[in-house]
Amino acid sequence: MTGIPVPHVADLLRTQIEVNWPTDARGRLQGPHHLVLAVSADGRHQVPAAAAHLPDALAADLLAAVAPQPTPAGPGSPPPALPRLQHLLEAALGPVHITTGPSYLIHPDRIRHAPTAPVIPSDAPPSAIASLRTANPGNWGADEWHDLLDGKLGPWAMALDPAAPPPAAGHPAHVVSICHTPCWTAHGAEAGAWTRPGHRGRGHAATTTAAWSRLQAPTGRHLFYSTTDTNHSSQNVAARLGLRPLGHLWKVSPLRDAAP
């Protein structure tokens, strides 16, 4: 029996890193983090990526520190190499900040989620998209909002307030949740979900994420959803959708870049 080869979990983790952080020809990260370490959900695979701004010798030491280490005890457990990685970075560059969170793989054909609200996807008729021109929920710049609607920022899906009248003359659309494409490559795309305060906990983010994944399915890209250990609402979205846990992403950044 033949078919499309199933990617190895380590390859999927590498793809997710490259989706979220552009890499150069050496596989080195462009962006704020010194290091990203992806660990598979079963703890058997670790994929490190060092930043392009690091000296080559330091980057080599970091990657070498991961290779011989045993794998973590379980999902979300700190990688055994983490203290050594922190020591190497702080000795060379000063204090660091470590953040982590789970990542998931989205299979559009495996999602079984009943929509909780009317959805307008990015491939909707022009008249439907026109109804969203004045519906910016306030967390997008004016030009950015129109670029989003025009498809310049990748596929998206928006849920409308189910208690509001359908968009029409005199009744502007009221967007309560959005799933968009904050980053993508030819091989993968990351889901970016947001829900308006006052409408959270009702499944709307799961509704838009499911719709977004169906838009992405024809592209053949691997689809990812990631969050932080402290964002339980976002983790609940993954649970509602029955997403497959892929692993944990450990990000080591300069302390000055830590969120207040």
RAZINOR-V662640 format. One line per field, one symbol per residue. burial: 1 if it has 9 or more other ideal C-beta (glycine too) atoms within 8 Angstrom, else 0. A space follows every 10 residues. Layout:
burial: ???
This chain:
burial: 0000000011 0111111111 1010000111 0011111111 1010111111 1101000110 1110110010 1100100010 1101110111 0000011101 1111110100 1010111011 1100000110 1100100001 0001111110 0010111111 1000001000 0010111111 1001100111 1111110011 0011111111 1111110000 1111111000 1011111101 1110111111 1111100000
